Amino acid sequence: MHPLVKLAKDAVELYVRTGKRLDLRNDALEPELRRQAGVFVCLKIKGSLRGCIGTFQPTEPSVAHETIRNAVSAATCDPRFACLRDGELDSVEYTVDVLTQPEPVHNQNELDPRRYGVIVQSGAMRGLLLPDLEGVDTAEKQISIARQKAGMPPDGPVDIYRFEVQRLT
């Protein structure tokens, strides 16, 4: 199990069972876990989504801290789901996606929904969709879903950004 996936699992289990947050000292981390990056943590039970929360820009001092924060949020703060319960912990599958820095897209031909995630932005409204999702086979569908997530109308001008992920399971 990748160290970030183990951190996500340990953080969720500790928080759900005790209400305490996993605490790490940055200087105790392996160098690869000290860097900063946006991170999404997704939880599934029997293949069905149970929570997914993330940040596309880093908000914590390290990718390890970002993973812990987003893992607990995915378990307890995803508005689509009730908080994860202790009895579900043994069934949870964890995925941690570490994002590259988003880059602007000038043409939809620069997108590939298998390789790139997408961010659409219009003013303060922003929607994000991770790459390589089942049923999302075209850039148009990817952008459409990201617009829906942001509460944007299906047409109108948007700024589009793409990013890649390192998907850890």
N, C-alpha and C positions, 0 to 999 in steps of 0.2 A: 504494500500500500504506500503510495506517495506520501511524503511527510505533510504536505498541505491537506490532503484528504484525511489523514489521521488527525490533524489538528482540528479540522471541521467536525469530524465525528466526536472527538474528545470534548470539544467546546459545547456542542449540542447536548451530549449526554450529561455533562456536568451541570449545565444550565437548567435543563429540564428536570433533573433529579434533585438539585439543591438550590437553584436560583442564583448560583454564584457564577461569575465569569472567569474563564481560564485566563491566567495572568502569565505573561512571558516577558522576560527581559530581552531587549533587542541584542545586547552583547552576548547573550547565550545562544543565539541563533546561528545556524550554518550560514555562510555568506550568501548562498542563493536565496535564502528566505528573508534576508535583510533588505533586498531591493524594494522599491515601491512600484505598484501596478494596480490597476483596477482589477477587481475579482468578482465573479458571480459564483454563488454556491447554490446548487439545486439539489433538492431532496426528492427521492421517489420511493414509493412503496409498491411492490409488485408491478413495476413498470409505469405506474401512474404518478404524475407530478403531485408532490405534497407540500412544496414550498420552493421558491426561487427568488433570491434577492441578491443584488450586486451593485457595484459602483464601476463606472467606466473610467473614472479618474481616481487615483489614490486619495484616500482621506485619512489614512493611518500611517504610522511611521515605517511600516514594513508590510510586505505581501503576507507574512504570517499573521500579523495583527488584523489586516484587512480581511483575511480568510475567517478568522475567529469572529469578528464583528458581523460579517455577512452570513455566516453559518447560523449564529444565534438568531439573527433577524429572519432568515429563511424559515427557521423552526417556529418562530413566535410572532412575527410581524407581517407576514405576507397576507394582505387583506382578502385574498381569494380563499384562504383556508383557516380553520380553527388552529389554535396553538397545538403543536405536537405534544402528545401525551407519553408518559413513561412507558406504557404498555406497547407503544409503537416503535420504540427505539431499536429493538432487535431486528426489525424489518426494513429499516431505512437504508437506502443506497445513496451514496454521496457522489456528486460530481463537482469539481472545482475547475472553473475556467479562468485562467489568468490572461488578461487582455493586453494587447499591444496598444500603443498610443494611437488614438483615432486620427485618420488623415482625410482631408476633404476629397470628395468625389465630384468630378466635373461632368461625367457622362455615365449613364447606367451600365454601359458596356464595361466599365471598370469594376463592376460588382460580380460576384460569384457566390450565391447563397450557400454553397458547400464550403467555400474557403473563408469568406468574410462575413462578419456580423455587420449590421448596419445601424446607424443612428440618424434619425431625421429630426430636424429642428426648425421651428418657426417661432421667432420671438422667444418667449420663455417656455414654450411647449417643446418637449423633447420625448422621443420614443426610441427604444432600443430593442433590437432582436438579435439574439445570438446566432452564430452560423451553424450549418449542418443540422437543421431541425427536420424531423420527419414531416413530410407533406409540404415543405417549403422548397420548391424546385426552381423558382424564377426570381430574378431581382424585383420584378414588378410585385409579386406576391409578398416578398420580404418587406418591401417599402410600404405596401398597403397595410400589413399587419403592424409594422412599427408606427404608422400613422394612427391606426386604431388604438394602440396602446397609449399613445399620447393624447388621445381625444381630439385629434385633428380631423378636419374634413378630408374626404378622399382626393380632392384636387387642391390647387393652390400651390404657391411656391414654397419650397422647403430647401434648407441646406442639408446635404447628405454627406455623411462620413462613413468610412469603413474601418474595420479593425480585424485583426486575427486573434485567435485564442490558442492557448496551450490547454487542451482538455485533459484533466486528470481524473481517473476513476479509481 
